Amino acid sequence: MNKTINTLSFKAAPILGGSTDRILRVDLSTNQLAIQELPPEFKQKYIGGRGYALKLIWDETDKNTRFDSPENLLIMAGGPLCNEPKFPGTGKFIVGTISPLTGSFMDSNVGGYFSSILKACGFDAIAVTGIAAEKCVLIIDDDRGSIRLVTAPVVTEALENGGIAYGENLLQTYTGHQLHKNIAAVATGIGSETTAFGLINSFFYDSQRKRLRTKQAGRGGTGTVMRFKGLMGVIVHSSQARSRGNNPADADGVKAAGSALAKVIRNEDPKQLHLSSWGTPVLVEYMNNFHLLPVNNYQLGQTEKARQVFSGVFLEKFLKKKRADGCYFGCNLSCAKGAEEVTLQYGPRKGLTVGIDGPEYETVAAVTGFGIFDPQYTMEYNWYCDEYGIDSISTGVTMAFIMECWQRGYLTRSEIGYDLNWGDIEAADRLFHDTALARGIGKIAARGVQHARNWIGRHHADKTGLPLADVMAELTKFAMESKGLEFSMYISRESLAQQGGYGFALKGPQHDEAWLIFLDQVHREMETFEMKTAALKWFPLIRTWFSAVGLCKLPWIDVRHPEAEKTDNPAQNMPSFSLYIQFLNATTGSDKSIDDVLRDSERLHLLQKMLNLRQGKGTREFDRIPLRAMAPAFADEYQTREAYYDQWLEERMDQGNGIPEGIADRHQLLVDLRQEAYETLCDSVYKAKGYSISGIPLPETLQAFDLFDDRALQVLQAHGLSSGLKN
């Protein structure tokens, strides 16, 4: 490593009931390293993970804080239940910050060994502020009892400054090329300097594959914040990582709950989604079958070409055989697939043979968004996104938007330099690398859909003389973003529940807050309006809880317990979730019920809502979604499923009133009905959550969760909502 900037000696705090009650504070502006002791009640109220990040950012930033403000925090935090090999899916942690895309709170969930080793080093979280004078790396070494801030290795070539290569270089250098399971790292890539959607790679050593593997904190530009601060990577090392464990209050109880869930996974996954065998790309076939796969920037939901990227194709061509590919010890779902010895055929590293971690469903669907169904190109897009250090979702959605803008005449060939036809790998690949490195039209794409829409709208209005408002209205129909964040990869226009899941998601339209598409469209378990409303309150709370305690959601939501069908609400999978509550209580020594868990989570959810409001994005207008997320954006899209939409309209017409004859009129009627339904849903969900009609939490709602303080009152007053309630 390079020269030491600062060092701090430490002794790991003991882990008691899953927590250490310590945070490592790093101020890069002053190079200060400090250990913050937390009072025990802190974790009772804010739990961990997302909760720690929310509370620190709420307390230590203000409405003027932006992603590049020195006071903006970058927080990496697990939770009381991460680092438990006796229970499936406990390797998760979150990266939280103020996002360069949304301007508000963002957390991105990621797996690997980093959070468990960090906890073994005695820290529940790392909180980074400031901006470094020179690029640096943070090293937390439990074995040496030292925390060091050192200058970062210097590289010159773009991709050598990338996510995978840079992280590997850090760990290889630090360990003397002796990689092992007790060391992990996070690092960013060059794309975090050139784009607004830079990600953070989480590196861990896979002894079976004999190489470093990666998982990604991809959403919302967490890597962009990390790179802007000058923090190139964080290394954690502890030989006691596994042996220290969580020191649960009831070790036998933890083991019993974990064994029971592992049995459900072992018996039921092979009957259901086969995630252990196929990984998350198995969803491609389901989404395509139900018209939910995003094709050509979400215009189409189904195509015969999708068969070329079904999960079996990746298994046969790249994954070769089933492996125990979990991203953390003890998870028998093992859905984190990877490939070895893939020779790149495209881009600046053409001819290089690499290992590739993935693809996940979202990455496959990002490429179908270009109208491309080539498994080799999909694998390469996956690898290059990780190597550049950019989010495959935001990158893909922004590229698809640019492609459609070209096809609809908002951009010309002379302005771009090449044609952008759906399905053209060469053109898409060129746009991809231009975006990753912010070259040409890629400079516009590199800042996301919202920026691209605004820039293209002004540009087109200037050159045509058309009213800017009219141009923007047309572009907004197919600009797949909300709150500044690009949509994740599910077509929601036939699912009112998922429309709400996207629109009400506090960070923006990301599936980890309310993934209801499968439950609504495949299982058909949310048929009534009341069921959708209830789901849009309950599921975000449970999912918030998972991101607070350090758990993966897939063993719960994607592997249904056989007893769930006997319950009143099978979609909630409460027989499995009861095992999570047993796990929580056995670890922490608490005696919580499902209602207690929901209440803990609702406090965090409300705090995040207040952060959105403070940052100017929390009202009803920001919960609206683009037309294409609710209905066909244009009449020609209506025609692609004309019989279906005609029938849908006929079922909703009063007796004796037929549907209009013309396509344009039928399309407009459909749009009107869908928009009306969404606004009605807003009214219903806001009422259920204790919000005003404008989407603002009522004072009494905040008071019930001990969140109605002077800071909250200022936010409410800024939005015209006052109260006689007292603290």
N, C-alpha and C positions, 0 to 999 in steps of 0.2 A: 504494500500500500504506500501511498505518498505521505507527505508530511502530516504530522498531527497538529490539528488546530486547537483542540481542547480535549481534556480527559477527565473522567470522574470515576473514582473507585466506589464500588458498591458491594453489598451482600444481598443476595436474593431474599426478598420477603417470603415468608411461608405462604403456601396456598391453603386456605381454609374454606371449605365449602364452596370451592370453585372460584374464589376471588383472592386477590392479594391486597386490595385497597390501596394500590399505588399506581400513579401515572408518571411516566417519564416525560418531562417538559423539555423541549428543545427550542431555543430562540436563535434562529440563524442570523439575525441581524447583529446580535451581540456575541454569538457563539457560546451562549450560556447553556449548560446542562444542569438540570435540577430534578430532584425527586419530590413529587407532591404526594403527601399522605392524605387519603380521603377518609372522612368520617364514615363509620359503618352504615349509617343511615342513608348515605348517598346511593349505594347500590340497591337499597330497598325501594327507593323512589324512582331511580333512573336505570336500574337493572344491569346494564352493560351495553356493549356494542353500540347500536344506534342511539340508545338512551344516553350514554356517556357523551357521544358526539353532539347530540342535540342540546344537551344542557350546557356544555362548554361553549358551543357556538352562540347559543342564546345569551349567555351571560357575558361573553367577552368580545362580541362584535356588535355592530349597530346597523341601522338602515343604510348607511353609506358604505358599508364594507362590500367590496367586490372581490372577485377571485384573485386579483393581483394586488390586493391591499396587504401590507405587511402584517396587519393584525388578523387576517384570515387564518383560521386554523386548518391544518391537515391532520386528521385524527385516524389512527389505526387501532381498532379495539375489537376484542373478541367478546366473551361473555362468560357467565358462570358455568355454562354447560359445554363450552368448547374444551378440547383437550381431554376427552374421555373415550379411550379405545373400546370400552365395554358397551358402548351404545352407538348405533349407526349414525353417521353423518355429523360428527362433532368437530370438524376441522375448519369451521367457517369463522371469518371475521369481516368487519366492514371497514371501508375507508370513507370518512365523512368530511365534507368541506362545503364552502360556498362555490357553486358551479360556474364555470365560464360560459356554459350554454344557457342556464336558466336564471342565473343571478341570485339563486336562493339555495337553501340547503339541499345537498345531494349526498346520498350514501350508496355505495356500490358493494355488493356482497361477493366474497371471493373465498376459495378454499386453499388447501395446501397445509403445510406444517408451520407456517410463520407464526400464527397466533398461539399455537400450543407451546412453541419454543419461547416466544416472548413471555408467556405466562410462567414458564419454568424459570425464566430469568427474574421473575418477581414483579412483573408489570401487567396490569389489566389493560393498559393502553399506552400509546405514544401520542403526544400532542405537540405538533410542530407549528411555530409561528415565525415571522420574520422572513427576510430575503437575504441569502448568503452573498457575500462579496465575491466569493469564488466557489465554483461547483464543488460539492462535498459529498461524503458518504458517512453514514452513521453506523457504528459497529457496537453491538451490545453482546458482550462475551461473559457469560456466567462462569465459565471455567477459570478465566483470568480475573474475574471480579472487576472488570473495567468497562466503561462506556467511553468510546472515542469518537470524535468528529475529525475526519481526515480529509485532505484534498482528494478530489476524484481523479481517477486515471484519465488521461487525455487521449482522445481518439480523433481522427480526422475524417475518415470516410463515412458517408451518411449512414449506411446500414451497419457499420461496425459500431456506430453510436446508437444502435437500435435496441429494442427491448430484450430479445433473447440473447444476442451476442454480448451485450453489455453486462447483463446479469450473470451470464456464465463466466465472463471475464472476472467479475468481482469475486465470485465464489472460488473459482479456480485459483486466483491469485492469493486469496486469503487463506485457503486451506493447503496451499502447496500442491494442488491437484489431487488431494485426498478427500473427495466428496463423500459425505455420509448423511445419515438420516437425522443427525442431531444439529444440523446447520441448515438455515433457510435464508431467503432474502426476498426483498421486493425491489423492483427497479422500473424505470420508465424507458422510453425510447425517443428517437429523434422526432417521431410524430407528435410527441407531447410539446415540442417546441414550435412545430409548424401548424398544428391544428388545435381546435377548441375541444376535441373529443379524445385527447390522449388518455391512455389507460395505464394501469399499474400491473405489471406481471408479478405473480407470486411464485417463486421458484422453490422446488423441493426435489430431493434426490430419490429416484426410483431405483431400488437395488435390483429389481427384476429386469428392468430395461437397461440398467447400468448407465443412466444419463439423468441430467436434470430435466424435470418437467415443469410445465407452467399452468397456472390457472390465472384468470384475469379479473381485476376490479375494473370493469369496462365502461360503465355508464357514467355520463355526465361530466367527463373531463377531469377526473381525479388526478390522472397522470399529468395533465396540463398544469394543474396547480403545483404538483410536486416538482416538476421541471422548472416552473417559473420561480419557485423558491430557491432553486439551485441545489436541491437535494436529489442526487442521482441514484441513490440506493440506500437501503437499510439491510444490514446483515445481523442475524441473531444466532447465537450459538450456546447450547447447553447440553452437556453429556447426561444431565439428569432429566432431560425433557420428558421421557416416558415414565421413569421411575417415580418422579415427584407426583405426577398425576394431579387430580383435583382435590385429593384428601376429602372425600365426601363425608357428610355426617353419617350416612348409612351405606357402606360399601356393598353390603349384600342386596340392599334395595336397588341400587344402581345396576348391579349385575342382573338382577331378576327382570327389571324393566327392559334392559338392553337385550337380554336373551329372548324375551317375548317378542320385541319388535323385529329382531333378526329372524325369528321363526316366521313371522308374517311375511317378511320380504322373501325369504327362501321359498316359502310355499306358494305365495300369491303372484309375485312378479312374473314367473314363467307362464302364468295363466292370463296375465293382463298385458302390460306394455313391453315386457321383455327388455327392460332397461339394462339389466345386468349383462345381457348378451349383445344388444344392439346399441346401447347408449341413447341419448336424446334424439338423434336423427330418426328414430322410429316414428316420431311425431309427423314427419313429412308425409307419410302415407295417410295418416289419419286426417291431417289438415287438408290434403288434396282431395280426399274422398268426400269431405264435407264442405268444399268450396271455401276453405279458410286459409289456403296457402298464398302468400303474397307474390303475385306474378306481375311483371311490368308495372312496378310502383303501385301495387295493391289494386290494379284495375281488374284483374282476374283472380279467381280463387282456386281454379282447377285447370289442369291440362294433362294430356296423355304424356307429355314430355317429362313430367315429374317422376315417372317410373325410373328414369335414368339416374336419379339421386335418392332413391329409396334407401333405407338403412342397409338392406342386404347387399347393395352394390358396394358401399364403403367397406362392409365387413369382408367381402370377397376380394376386392381389388387392393385394399390398403391395410385393413386391420388383421386380416389373415385368419385369426382364430380368437376365441374368447380368452381374455386375460382378466385376472383379478385387478381391475384398474380403478380402484377407489382413490380418491384424492386425500383420504386420511385413514389411518389405521382403524380397523374394526367395523368399517362400513361394507356390509356384504351386498349392497346394491351395486357398487362397483361400476358406475355409469360413465366414469371419466376416461373415455377411449383415447387411443393414440396409435400412430403408425410409425414404422421404422423404414429407413432407407427409401424415401420418396425422392426421386430426381425431379427437380424443378424444370418446367418447360417454358415458363414465361418470366418476364420481368428482368431486373438487373442481376439477379442471381441464377439465371438460366444455366442449367448444367450442374448445379450444386445438389448434392444428395444430403437430405436432412431428415430428422425425426420431427413429426408433427403431432401436437396434442390437439385432439378434436377429430372431426368437427362436432360442434354442438348444433342442435336444431336451428338456433337463431342464425348461425353463420351460413348454413345451407340455404335457409330462406332469404338471407340477404342477397345471395347470388341469384336465386330464382327471381328476385326483384328486378334484375337486369334482363330477364328472359333467357338466362343461361342455365342449362341443365347438364353440365359437364362435371363429373366427379373429380377429375384431375384438377381442373381450374378451381373448383370449390376448395379442395385441399390446399392449393397454393394461396388462394385468397386468405384462408385461415392462417397460414404460416406467415405471410407477409404482414397481415394485420398485427400479429403478435410481435413480429420482428421490428416493425415500425413503432409499435406501441400505440395503436389506435383501435378504437372500439369498432368491431365488425358491424354492429347494428347501426350506429350513427353514420359510419362511413357508407354502408350500403344504401340506407334510406336517402341520404343526401345525393349520392351518385344517381340513384334511380330518379330522383326529382329533377336533376340536371338533364338526364336523358329525355325525360318527358317534356321538359321545357324546350329542348331542341326540336323534338318531334311536333310540338304544337306551335312552333314558329317564334317562340320568345327569344331564342338564341339561334344564330345562323352558323353555317359551317365556317365562314370567314372569321367569325368571332371566336369560335372554339378551336379551329384548325383541323378538325376531322369530323366525320359523321358519327352519330351516336344511335345506331339502330339497335333495337332489342335483339338480344341473342348474339351480338357481335363480340366475341371474346377479345379480339385484338383491340377494338375501340374501348371496351369496358376496362381492359387492363391498362390502357394508356391513361384513361381518366382516373383510374385508381391510384396509380403512382403519381400522377399530377396532383391529386388531392392530398396524398400522404406527405408530399414534399412542398405543397402550396405553390405549384407552378402553373402558369397560364390560367385557364378557367378553374383549375384546382385551388387557386387562391380564394375564390369565392366559395367553393364547396368545402374548403377546409374549416370554415367557421360554422358549418351546420345548415340545416334546412331553413331555419328562421332568417338567418342572415342572407342566404342565397335567394330566398323569395323576395326579401326587401330590396336587395341589390338588383336583381333581374327585373323586378317590377318598375323601379325607377328608371333603369336603363331602357326598358321597352317603351315606357311612356314617353321618355325624352325623344327617342328616335322615331316614334310613330305619331306623336302628338295626341295620343289617346289620353283620356282622364286617368290620372294615377289611381284614383279610387276604384275605377272599373277594372283596371289591369290587376290590381291587388286582389280584388274580389274573386277574379277568375283563378289566379295563382293559388289563392288560399284554399280553393276547393280540393286541390290535390297535393298541397304541401303537407306531408305527413309528420306534423309536429304539434305539440301542445305544451304550453309553458316554456317553450324553447328547446324541449327534448324531443328527439326523433322517436317515432312509434316503434315498439317492438313488433315481432314478426307474426302477427295474427290478424286476419281480416275480421273486423268487428261489425261490418254493416248489417249482418243478419242476426246479431246478438246484442240486444239492448243492454243486457247485463254487462257484457264486455265493453260496450261503449262507455258505460258508467265506470267500469273498472279502469279504463284509460283516462277518462275525463276527470275523475275525482282523485286519481293517484297524485299524491302530494308532490312527488319529485318530477312528475310528467308521465307520459304514457308508457310506463315500464311494467312488464308482466309480473314482476315479483311482488307488487303491492296487491294486485287483485287479478289473478289468473283464473277467470271464470269461463273462458271460451270452451274448454273441454267439458266442464260440468253442464254448461248451458246447451251447447250445440251437439255434443256427442252423446252424453248421458241423458240429456233432456230432463234435468232435475230442477230447473228454475222456470217453470212454465208460466206461473202467475206473476203479475206485477208486484204483489206483496212479497213473493219469494225473492224476486230480484232486489228489491229494496233492502230486505233483511240481509241478503248475502253481501250487499255493497257496504253494509256496516260491519258485519261479523268477520268476513274474510280478510279485509285489510288489517283488522286488529290482530288476528292470529298471525298473519304474515309479519306484521311489525314485531310481534313477540319473538318469532324465530330469528329475526335479524338483531334482536337485542341480546338474546342468550347465547348466540354463537352456534346455531344449528342450520343444517341443510333442510329445506322443505320437502325435497323430493320423496324421501321415504314415507312421509305422511300423505302428501297430496296425490302422489302418482302410484302408490301401492295401497289399494283399498283392503281394509281388514274384512274377512269373510262375515263378521257379525254386523258390519255397518248397515247392510240392507234391512236389518231388523229394527233399526232405530228410526226416529221420526224424520231425521234429516241425514240420509246416507252421504250426501256431498261433504258434510263436515268430517266424516270418518272419525267419529268420536271414540270408538273402541281403540283405535291407534293413538289418538291424541291423549287419551287417559294414561297411556304409558309414558308420554312426555311429561305429564303432570307428576306421575310417580317418580320419574327421573329427576325432575326439578326438586321435589320435596326431599328425596333421598340425598341429593347432592348438597343442598343449601341448609337442610334441617328445618325447612318451613313446613307449613301445613296448608298449602294453597289449594283452592278449588278452581274450576274452570272460570267461575265468576271473578275470582281474585286475579287470575291471569289476564282476563279481558280488561279488567279495571287498570292493571299495571300498564297494559299496552295502550289503552285509550288515553292515558295521561301523556304518553310519548307522542301519540298521534295528534293530540291537540296541541302539544308544544311545537310539533313540526308545522301544523297549520298556522300557528301564530308567527312562526318564523317566515313562512310564505307571505303572510299579510304584511309583516314588517318590511319585507324586501319588495313589496309592491305587486305580488302575484297570487294573492290568496282569495280573491273574490270570484263571484259566479262567472264573470266574463272569461276568466282564465281556466275554468272547468269545461269550456266549450271545445269541441273537437272539429277537425275539418270535415267537410261534407262527405268526402269519400269514406270516412270512417263510419258514416251513418247510412249512406245510400249510394247508388251509382252517381258519380260526380257529373256525368254528361249523358246525354240521350243515347250515344252509341254504346256506352257501358250497359245501359238498360237493355239494349237489344241483344247483348251477349247472353242474357238469361230472361228473355222476353216472356216466355210462357210462365216461368216461376213468378216474376214480378206481377204479371197480369192476374194470376191466381191469388197472389197476396193481396192485391187491391180489391179483387172481387169479394174476398172473404170479409173485407172491412167496409163494404158499401152497404148503405141502408137498402132495405127491400125496395125494389123497383128502380133503383138508381144504378145504372150500369157505369162502367169505367169509360173514360173518354176514348175516342177513336184514334187520335193522333199520338204517335210515340212521344213527341215533345210534351203534350198535355198529360199523358200518363206518367211520364218521368217527373214532371213538376208536382203532380198530385202525390206521388210516392215520396218525393223530397219533403213536401209540406207535412205529411203524416209522420214521417220519421223524425223530423225536427220537433214537431209538437210532442211526440212521445218522449224525446230526450229532455225537453224542458220540463215536462211533467215529472219525469224521473228525478230531475234535480230538486224540484219542490219536495218530493217524497223523501229522498235521501237526506236532504238538509234537515228536514223535520225530525227524522229518526236520529240524526247525530246531534241534535240540539243546536243547530245553526239558524241564523236568520235567513230570510228569503234570498239574501245576497251571498249566502255561503260563508258568513262570518259567525264564529262561535259566540253564543249568547253569554253574557257575563255569568249567569247562574250555572252554565255548563262548565265554565272555567273554575268557578268557585267550588264546584263539587269535586274537582280534582286538585284543589289547592294550587291553582295556577293563576288566580286572579290577583296579581300584584300590581305595583305601580307601573312596571314596564308593560304589562299586558293592557292596563287601562289606557296608557298612551297610544298603543296600537289601535285599540278599539275606537278611541276618540278621533284618531286620525282618519278613521273610516266612517265617522259620523254616528258611532254607536256609543252612547253614554249609559251610565247605570248609577243607581243609588246604592248598589251593594258596597259594603265596606270590607276591607281586608280583614 
